[in-house]
């Protein structure tokens, strides 16, 4: 593995110009014995990217190269790497302690850069082998969009991944909640057995105290009818937030505290869960609905996500090396 590697990536240098990407060069963190260098092929565009580059979650460490849904090929490994080899098809999701991007490595001060780039260096603990049955562009959005909903499903008992995983995990009934009926046909194609529009008065009445788990994937607070959703849970049922809005979380009335339901959150999942998720997707033929866009058009992709346009994920194809 070469010590003096230089990567190129699409960066935001000013949160007030959050769609103005500039191609920059940078060096990754110093080479470590357990590090893996990956040539990026694809990177999913996640809502987290928009929250970060717009400053919605606070001022980022500029310049910031976003992207934590990464898929590609291993080009070199450190001398102590045991589980990954050169040539492997792998993915990288959000890391622990030091996030995939917009975070500083405490031992060296280097700022982590993400997947809107031609390469990344990361510890093997956060590198996940991709089964041969999954295309790289299909696997990429699973490393956040997929794992974020897969983990609470398997830990507690779903976005478009949740519906597919819930069906694959043989849940008896999979209900899709959305503010309007605009996505009803898609939801049923993805595995929903029923569809409920939360913008309709009294939507919760037929489901009072019947549901085991609800996973909330929207970060639009105005679209989360928290009291009504909580009322549909069985005693001990759980409502899990996996999206984090820029502003405050939805408010809950005092009376909802007596529903015996639990309200909590979840962030990503473990490496073990990630590997299991990928294999389940391979075995059950779970494939995200994606639009592949050249990485040089990252601005188009993040604007589309901001405006709710993708059905249902954008994936950037690395074109820096072309």
VEXDREN-2710 file (C-alpha; in Angstrom, 1 decimal):
% VEXDREN-2710
k/r/px/py/pz
1/UNK/0.0/0.0/0.0
2/UNK/1.4/3.4/-1.0
3/UNK/1.9/5.8/1.8
4/UNK/1.6/9.0/-0.3
5/UNK/-1.8/8.4/-1.9
6/UNK/-3.7/11.4/-3.2
7/UNK/-7.5/11.2/-3.8
8/UNK/-9.8/13.5/-5.7
9/UNK/-13.3/14.3/-4.6
10/UNK/-16.3/16.7/-5.1
11/UNK/-16.3/19.1/-2.1
12/UNK/-18.5/21.8/-0.7
13/UNK/-16.5/24.8/0.6
14/UNK/-19.3/27.0/1.8
15/UNK/-22.6/25.9/3.3
16/UNK/-24.4/28.9/1.8
17/UNK/-23.4/27.4/-1.6
18/UNK/-24.4/23.9/-0.7
19/UNK/-24.9/22.8/-4.4
20/UNK/-21.6/24.3/-5.6
21/UNK/-19.3/21.3/-5.7
22/UNK/-15.6/21.8/-6.5
23/UNK/-13.2/19.0/-7.5
24/UNK/-10.4/19.0/-5.0
25/UNK/-7.3/16.9/-4.3
26/UNK/-6.4/15.7/-0.8
27/UNK/-4.4/13.1/1.1
28/UNK/-6.2/10.6/3.3
29/UNK/-5.2/9.9/6.9
30/UNK/-1.7/8.4/7.5
31/UNK/-1.4/4.8/6.5
32/UNK/-2.2/2.3/9.2
33/UNK/-1.5/-1.4/9.5
34/UNK/-5.2/-2.2/9.4
35/UNK/-6.2/0.2/6.7
36/UNK/-7.8/-0.6/3.3
37/UNK/-7.6/1.6/0.2
38/UNK/-10.7/1.4/-2.0
39/UNK/-11.2/2.6/-5.5
40/UNK/-14.7/3.9/-5.4
41/UNK/-17.1/2.9/-8.2
42/UNK/-20.4/4.2/-6.8
43/UNK/-21.7/6.2/-3.9
44/UNK/-25.3/6.6/-2.8
45/UNK/-26.8/10.1/-2.0
46/UNK/-28.3/10.1/1.5
47/UNK/-30.4/12.7/3.3
48/UNK/-27.5/12.9/5.8
49/UNK/-25.4/14.5/3.0
50/UNK/-27.9/17.3/2.5
51/UNK/-28.2/17.9/6.3
52/UNK/-24.4/18.2/6.4
53/UNK/-23.5/20.3/3.4
54/UNK/-26.3/22.8/4.1
55/UNK/-25.2/23.2/7.8
56/UNK/-28.5/21.9/9.0
57/UNK/-26.8/19.8/11.7
58/UNK/-24.2/22.4/12.5
59/UNK/-21.2/23.9/10.7
60/UNK/-19.3/21.1/8.9
61/UNK/-15.5/20.8/8.7
62/UNK/-14.9/22.5/5.4
63/UNK/-14.1/21.6/2.7
64/UNK/-16.4/18.6/3.1
65/UNK/-16.5/15.7/0.6
66/UNK/-19.8/14.0/1.5
67/UNK/-20.9/10.4/0.9
68/UNK/-21.1/7.3/3.2
69/UNK/-22.8/4.8/1.0
70/UNK/-19.7/3.6/-0.8
71/UNK/-19.1/0.6/-3.1
72/UNK/-15.9/-0.2/-5.0
73/UNK/-12.9/-2.5/-5.3
74/UNK/-10.0/-2.9/-2.9
75/UNK/-6.7/-1.7/-4.4
76/UNK/-4.4/-2.2/-1.4
77/UNK/-4.4/-3.4/2.2
78/UNK/-2.2/-2.9/5.3
79/UNK/0.1/-5.6/6.6
80/UNK/-2.2/-6.6/9.4
81/UNK/-5.5/-6.7/7.4
82/UNK/-6.9/-10.2/7.7
83/UNK/-10.4/-10.2/6.3
84/UNK/-10.1/-8.2/3.1
85/UNK/-7.8/-8.7/0.1
86/UNK/-6.9/-6.8/-3.0
87/UNK/-9.6/-7.1/-5.7
88/UNK/-12.5/-7.7/-3.3
89/UNK/-15.8/-6.0/-4.0
90/UNK/-16.6/-4.1/-0.9
91/UNK/-18.7/-1.4/0.7
92/UNK/-18.2/1.3/3.3
93/UNK/-20.9/2.7/5.5
94/UNK/-20.9/5.2/8.4
95/UNK/-18.0/4.4/10.7
96/UNK/-18.0/4.4/14.5
97/UNK/-16.2/7.1/16.6
98/UNK/-14.9/8.7/13.4
99/UNK/-17.6/9.0/10.8
100/UNK/-17.0/8.3/7.2
101/UNK/-16.7/12.1/6.5
102/UNK/-16.9/15.4/8.3
103/UNK/-15.0/14.1/11.3
104/UNK/-11.5/14.4/12.5
105/UNK/-9.2/11.5/13.3
106/UNK/-8.1/12.1/16.9
107/UNK/-4.7/10.5/16.4
108/UNK/-3.6/12.7/13.5
109/UNK/-6.1/15.5/13.0
110/UNK/-6.8/14.6/9.4
111/UNK/-10.4/15.3/8.4
112/UNK/-12.2/12.3/6.9
113/UNK/-13.5/12.7/3.4
114/UNK/-16.4/10.7/2.0
115/UNK/-17.5/8.8/-1.1
116/UNK/-18.1/11.6/-3.7
117/UNK/-14.6/10.8/-4.7
118/UNK/-12.4/8.3/-6.5
119/UNK/-11.0/6.6/-3.4
120/UNK/-11.1/6.2/0.3
121/UNK/-8.8/4.8/3.0
122/UNK/-10.6/3.2/6.0
123/UNK/-10.0/0.7/8.7
124/UNK/-11.0/-2.9/7.8
125/UNK/-13.6/-2.9/10.6
126/UNK/-15.8/-0.7/8.5
127/UNK/-15.2/-2.5/5.2
128/UNK/-18.0/-5.0/4.2
129/UNK/-17.6/-7.7/1.5
130/UNK/-20.4/-7.4/-1.1
131/UNK/-21.8/-10.8/-2.3
132/UNK/-21.3/-11.5/-6.0
133/UNK/-25.1/-11.6/-6.5
134/UNK/-25.4/-7.9/-5.8
135/UNK/-24.3/-5.2/-8.3
136/UNK/-22.1/-2.5/-6.7
137/UNK/-24.6/0.2/-7.6
138/UNK/-27.4/-1.7/-5.9
139/UNK/-25.3/-2.4/-2.8
140/UNK/-24.1/1.2/-2.3
141/UNK/-27.4/2.7/-0.8
142/UNK/-27.7/-0.3/1.5
143/UNK/-24.8/0.9/3.6
144/UNK/-27.0/3.6/5.2
145/UNK/-30.5/3.6/3.7
146/UNK/-30.6/-0.2/4.0
147/UNK/-28.8/-0.8/7.3
148/UNK/-30.6/2.0/9.1
149/UNK/-33.9/0.2/8.8
150/UNK/-32.6/-3.4/8.7
151/UNK/-31.0/-3.0/12.1
152/UNK/-34.1/-1.9/14.1
153/UNK/-36.2/-4.5/12.4
154/UNK/-34.0/-7.4/13.5
155/UNK/-33.2/-5.8/16.9
156/UNK/-36.8/-4.9/17.8
157/UNK/-38.9/-7.7/16.7
158/UNK/-39.5/-0.1/7.5
159/UNK/-38.4/4.3/3.1
160/UNK/-38.5/1.7/0.5
161/UNK/-35.8/-0.6/2.0
162/UNK/-37.9/-1.1/5.1
163/UNK/-40.8/-2.5/3.2
164/UNK/-38.6/-5.0/1.3
165/UNK/-36.6/-6.1/4.3
166/UNK/-39.8/-6.5/6.4
167/UNK/-41.3/-8.7/3.7
168/UNK/-38.1/-10.8/3.4
169/UNK/-38.0/-11.2/7.2
170/UNK/-41.5/-12.7/6.9
171/UNK/-43.3/-10.1/9.0
172/UNK/-47.0/-11.0/9.1
173/UNK/-48.2/-7.6/8.0
174/UNK/-46.3/-4.7/6.5
175/UNK/-48.1/-1.4/6.6
176/UNK/-46.7/1.6/4.7
177/UNK/-47.5/5.0/6.2
178/UNK/-47.1/8.1/4.1
179/UNK/-48.6/11.6/4.3
180/UNK/-50.6/11.2/1.0
181/UNK/-51.5/8.4/-1.3
182/UNK/-49.0/9.4/-4.0
183/UNK/-46.7/6.5/-3.2
184/UNK/-49.4/3.9/-2.6
185/UNK/-48.8/1.8/-5.8
186/UNK/-45.0/1.8/-5.2
187/UNK/-45.4/0.8/-1.6
188/UNK/-47.5/-2.3/-2.5
189/UNK/-45.0/-3.2/-5.3
190/UNK/-42.2/-3.1/-2.7
191/UNK/-44.0/-5.4/-0.3
192/UNK/-46.6/-3.5/1.7
193/UNK/-49.7/-5.4/2.6
194/UNK/-51.6/-2.2/3.4
195/UNK/-51.2/1.5/2.9
196/UNK/-52.2/4.3/5.2
197/UNK/-52.3/8.0/4.4
198/UNK/-51.5/9.9/7.6
199/UNK/-52.8/13.2/6.1
200/UNK/-56.3/11.7/6.3
201/UNK/-58.2/12.4/9.6
202/UNK/-58.7/9.4/11.8
203/UNK/-56.2/7.2/9.9
204/UNK/-55.0/5.6/13.1
205/UNK/-58.5/4.5/14.3
206/UNK/-58.5/1.0/12.5
207/UNK/-55.0/0.3/13.9
208/UNK/-55.4/1.2/17.6
209/UNK/-53.1/-1.0/19.7
210/UNK/-52.4/-3.5/16.9
211/UNK/-48.8/-2.8/15.6
212/UNK/-45.6/-4.1/17.0
213/UNK/-43.1/-1.7/15.5
214/UNK/-43.2/1.5/13.5
215/UNK/-40.0/2.8/11.8
216/UNK/-40.1/6.5/10.9
217/UNK/-37.8/7.3/7.9
218/UNK/-39.0/10.9/7.1
219/UNK/-37.2/13.9/8.5
220/UNK/-40.1/16.3/7.7
221/UNK/-41.4/16.9/11.2
222/UNK/-44.7/18.3/10.0
223/UNK/-45.4/14.9/8.4
224/UNK/-45.0/12.9/11.6
225/UNK/-48.3/12.5/13.4
226/UNK/-46.6/11.2/16.5
227/UNK/-49.5/10.9/18.9
228/UNK/-51.6/9.1/16.4
229/UNK/-48.9/6.8/15.4
230/UNK/-48.0/5.9/19.0
231/UNK/-51.7/5.1/19.6
232/UNK/-51.4/2.2/17.0
233/UNK/-48.8/0.4/19.0
234/UNK/-49.5/-2.7/21.2
235/UNK/-48.3/-2.4/24.8
236/UNK/-44.6/-2.5/24.7
237/UNK/-44.6/-1.8/20.9
238/UNK/-41.9/0.6/19.6
239/UNK/-41.8/3.6/17.4
240/UNK/-38.2/4.0/16.1
241/UNK/-37.0/7.3/14.5
242/UNK/-34.2/6.6/12.0
243/UNK/-34.3/10.1/10.4
244/UNK/-32.9/13.2/12.2
245/UNK/-34.5/16.5/11.2
246/UNK/-32.7/19.8/11.1
247/UNK/-35.1/21.3/13.6
248/UNK/-36.7/19.8/16.7
249/UNK/-38.2/16.3/16.9
250/UNK/-42.0/16.1/16.8
251/UNK/-43.7/16.9/20.1
252/UNK/-45.7/14.3/22.0
253/UNK/-48.7/15.0/24.2
254/UNK/-48.8/14.0/27.8
255/UNK/-51.6/11.6/27.2
256/UNK/-49.5/9.6/24.8
257/UNK/-47.2/8.7/27.7
258/UNK/-49.9/6.3/28.9
259/UNK/-50.0/4.3/25.7
260/UNK/-47.4/1.9/27.0
261/UNK/-45.5/2.3/23.7
262/UNK/-41.8/3.0/23.5
263/UNK/-40.4/6.0/21.5
264/UNK/-36.7/5.8/20.6
265/UNK/-34.1/6.1/17.9
266/UNK/-31.6/4.0/16.0
267/UNK/-28.4/4.9/14.1
268/UNK/-27.1/2.4/11.5
269/UNK/-26.1/-1.1/12.7
270/UNK/-23.2/-3.4/13.4
271/UNK/-20.8/-5.0/10.9
272/UNK/-22.5/-8.3/11.6
273/UNK/-25.9/-6.9/10.7
274/UNK/-24.5/-5.3/7.6
275/UNK/-23.1/-8.6/6.3
276/UNK/-26.3/-10.4/7.1
277/UNK/-28.3/-7.7/5.4
278/UNK/-26.3/-7.9/2.2
279/UNK/-26.6/-11.7/2.1
280/UNK/-30.4/-11.4/2.7
281/UNK/-30.7/-9.0/-0.1
282/UNK/-28.7/-11.4/-2.3
283/UNK/-30.7/-14.4/-1.3
284/UNK/-34.1/-12.8/-1.6
285/UNK/-33.5/-10.6/-4.7
286/UNK/-33.9/-7.3/-2.8
287/UNK/-32.8/-4.5/-5.1
288/UNK/-33.2/-0.8/-4.4
289/UNK/-35.0/1.4/-6.9
290/UNK/-32.2/3.7/-8.1
291/UNK/-31.2/6.3/-10.6
292/UNK/-27.5/6.3/-11.5
293/UNK/-26.1/9.7/-12.1
294/UNK/-22.5/10.7/-13.0
295/UNK/-20.6/11.8/-9.9
296/UNK/-19.8/15.1/-11.6
297/UNK/-23.5/15.9/-11.4
298/UNK/-23.6/15.6/-7.6
299/UNK/-25.3/19.0/-7.4
300/UNK/-28.2/17.7/-9.4
301/UNK/-28.5/14.6/-7.2
302/UNK/-28.5/16.5/-3.8
303/UNK/-30.9/19.1/-5.1
304/UNK/-33.2/16.3/-6.2
305/UNK/-33.0/14.6/-2.7
306/UNK/-33.7/18.0/-1.1
307/UNK/-36.8/18.4/-3.2
308/UNK/-38.0/14.8/-2.7
309/UNK/-37.6/13.8/-6.4
310/UNK/-35.8/10.4/-6.4
311/UNK/-37.8/7.1/-6.6
312/UNK/-36.2/6.1/-4.4
313/UNK/-32.4/6.6/-4.3
314/UNK/-29.8/8.4/-6.3
315/UNK/-26.5/6.6/-6.8
316/UNK/-23.4/8.5/-8.1
317/UNK/-21.2/6.7/-10.6
318/UNK/-17.5/7.7/-10.1
319/UNK/-16.3/9.5/-13.2
320/UNK/-13.3/11.3/-11.9
321/UNK/-10.9/8.7/-13.3
322/UNK/-12.5/8.7/-16.7
END
